[in-house]
Amino acid sequence: MRNSDKELECNGSGYRDPTASPVLQAIYKREMEIDYQAMRLIGLIKDLLRICDFELIERVQIRHKHTRREYK
């Protein structure tokens, strides 16, 4: 079990919370998937620019519609 999994098993007081743990783990997993997709998308944009003989002048900045998290 990863350290983050152990952290998600406990509530704010440090006691094990078996009810919230699966929900928090699902949320954490989904956030990690979104982060991976964002980084992959930015990489694809940069690759496409290189293939088309363009260069990036400033940072790529994107926002996930549902979570409103921003990536650079």
BAFI-3210 file (N, C-alpha, C; in Angstrom, 3 decimals, decimal comma, padded with zeros to 6 digits):
// residues 72
n [1|2|3|4|5|6|7|8|9|10|11|12|13|14|15|16|17|18|19|20|21|22|23|24|25|26|27|28|29|30|31|32|33|34|35|36|37|38|39|40|41|42|43|44|45|46|47|48|49|50|51|52|53|54|55|56|57|58|59|60|61|62|63|64|65|66|67|68|69|70|71|72]
n.u [000,843|000,601|001,991|000,265|-002,162|-002,446|-002,669|-005,128|-006,843|-007,261|-008,985|-009,203|-008,417|-006,705|-007,650|-008,701|-010,880|-013,119|-015,340|-015,122|-012,740|-012,707|-014,058|-012,496|-010,144|-010,998|-011,546|-008,975|-007,614|-008,936|-008,227|-005,480|-005,479|-006,553|-004,534|-002,437|-003,494|-003,577|-000,850|000,049|-001,432|-000,377|002,216|001,686|000,732|003,057|004,695|003,273|003,564|006,348|006,503|005,082|006,781|006,824|007,394|007,131|006,218|005,370|004,363|002,295|-000,986|-003,595|-006,996|-008,931|-012,245|-014,221|-013,038|-011,732|-009,017|-005,803|-003,212|000,203]
n.v [-001,184|002,191|005,238|007,428|006,106|005,128|007,532|008,406|006,676|007,554|009,891|013,461|013,558|011,490|008,954|005,754|005,624|003,808|004,229|006,612|006,213|004,569|006,320|008,657|007,596|006,975|009,524|010,664|008,993|009,660|012,372|012,092|010,815|012,839|014,770|013,400|013,196|015,908|016,654|014,977|015,966|018,565|017,883|016,665|018,869|020,420|018,662|018,566|021,210|021,239|019,326|020,617|022,622|024,896|027,079|027,286|030,188|031,249|029,913|026,991|026,993|025,444|024,601|022,408|021,633|020,701|020,385|022,742|023,010|024,278|023,977|024,133]
n.w [000,000|-000,853|000,541|000,252|000,033|002,615|003,962|002,983|004,211|006,743|008,880|009,564|012,238|012,465|012,801|011,573|008,809|007,421|005,808|004,311|003,004|000,488|-001,239|-001,198|-002,259|-004,852|-005,840|-005,684|-007,490|-009,883|-010,105|-010,498|-012,974|-014,589|-014,320|-015,601|-018,204|-018,891|-018,869|-020,893|-023,055|-023,314|-024,029|-026,525|-027,963|-028,090|-029,547|-031,967|-032,831|-033,311|-035,381|-037,389|-037,964|-036,327|-033,520|-029,983|-028,329|-025,898|-022,681|-022,663|-021,601|-019,995|-018,998|-017,083|-017,760|-015,913|-013,313|-013,059|-012,736|-013,463|-015,871|-016,856]
ca.u [000,000|001,381|001,828|-000,932|-003,307|-002,567|-003,153|-006,538|-007,629|-007,471|-009,661|-008,375|-007,913|-005,743|-008,296|-009,085|-012,253|-013,366|-016,431|-014,656|-011,525|-012,877|-014,481|-011,322|-009,217|-011,536|-011,326|-007,539|-007,275|-009,463|-007,394|-004,204|-005,738|-006,711|-003,192|-001,697|-004,053|-003,180|000,565|000,150|-001,970|000,613|003,297|001,217|000,688|004,447|005,153|002,603|004,224|007,638|006,274|004,607|007,842|006,536|007,987|006,300|006,762|005,068|003,907|000,957|-001,783|-004,910|-007,831|-009,903|-013,565|-015,014|-012,358|-011,188|-007,588|-005,018|-001,939|001,132]
ca.v [000,000|003,422|006,163|008,236|005,255|005,113|008,855|008,512|005,819|008,216|011,186|014,579|013,279|010,409|007,659|005,056|005,897|002,881|004,701|007,658|005,797|004,232|007,513|009,517|006,945|007,129|010,930|010,823|008,299|010,452|013,570|011,683|010,558|014,140|015,359|012,687|013,601|017,291|016,672|014,324|016,905|019,625|017,264|016,487|020,193|020,794|017,800|019,013|022,449|020,873|018,630|021,605|023,609|026,089|027,032|027,832|031,463|031,353|028,663|026,477|027,036|024,865|024,434|021,319|022,262|020,299|020,633|024,113|022,994|024,837|023,304|024,911]
ca.w [000,000|-000,937|001,651|000,014|000,355|004,076|004,362|002,626|005,093|008,034|008,868|010,014|013,579|012,382|013,001|010,355|008,396|006,318|004,955|003,403|002,309|-000,943|-001,984|-001,342|-003,178|-006,211|-006,215|-005,881|-008,727|-010,999|-010,228|-011,086|-014,393|-015,242|-014,375|-016,642|-019,498|-019,156|-019,227|-022,198|-024,040|-023,516|-024,804|-027,899|-028,586|-028,389|-030,639|-033,188|-033,245|-033,885|-036,656|-038,369|-038,103|-035,528|-032,188|-028,919|-027,869|-024,471|-022,076|-022,948|-020,379|-020,237|-017,808|-017,172|-017,661|-014,752|-012,038|-013,134|-012,456|-014,549|-016,141|-017,678]
c.u [000,888|001,095|000,563|-002,193|-003,539|-003,118|-004,643|-007,430|-007,991|-008,194|-008,719|-007,770|-006,905|-006,334|-008,731|-010,566|-012,583|-014,482|-015,927|-013,481|-011,740|-013,267|-013,288|-010,309|-009,692|-011,322|-009,857|-007,104|-007,725|-008,626|-006,049|-004,356|-005,859|-005,353|-002,366|-002,185|-003,616|-001,717|000,787|-000,337|-000,983|001,789|002,918|001,163|002,102|005,006|004,552|003,233|005,572|007,476|005,879|005,593|007,478|007,270|007,063|006,961|006,548|004,581|002,511|000,214|-003,172|-005,653|-008,807|-011,278|-014,291|-014,349|-011,823|-009,710|-006,845|-003,679|-001,117|002,172]
c.v [001,246|004,312|006,995|007,434|005,217|006,446|008,999|007,646|006,517|009,547|012,260|014,370|012,144|009,028|007,076|005,302|005,020|003,323|005,678|007,200|005,427|005,430|008,424|008,914|007,074|008,555|011,166|010,189|009,105|011,722|013,236|011,399|011,867|014,830|014,721|013,105|015,009|017,361|016,025|015,265|018,023|019,092|017,084|017,814|020,623|019,960|018,243|020,296|022,146|020,223|019,615|022,756|024,954|025,966|027,726|029,094|031,628|030,007|028,284|026,454|026,503|024,718|023,296|021,908|021,948|020,624|022,053|024,171|023,486|024,134|024,171|023,990]
c.w [000,000|000,267|001,486|000,305|001,854|004,582|004,081|003,513|006,394|007,861|009,396|011,390|013,593|012,594|011,666|010,056|007,190|005,379|003,901|002,542|000,841|-001,800|-002,228|-002,303|-004,619|-006,716|-006,534|-007,204|-009,938|-011,212|-010,865|-012,582|-015,165|-015,369|-015,492|-018,029|-019,863|-019,586|-020,598|-023,303|-024,338|-024,325|-026,260|-028,648|-028,991|-029,539|-031,971|-033,717|-033,912|-035,260|-037,751|-038,549|-037,467|-034,210|-031,196|-028,390|-026,367|-023,965|-022,560|-021,625|-020,709|-018,912|-018,054|-016,889|-016,351|-013,420|-011,929|-012,768|-013,690|-014,639|-017,063|-018,242]
res [m|r|n|s|d|k|e|l|e|c|n|g|s|g|y|r|d|p|t|a|s|p|v|l|q|a|i|y|k|r|e|m|e|i|d|y|q|a|m|r|l|i|g|l|i|k|d|l|l|r|i|c|d|f|e|l|i|e|r|v|q|i|r|h|k|h|t|r|r|e|y|k]
***
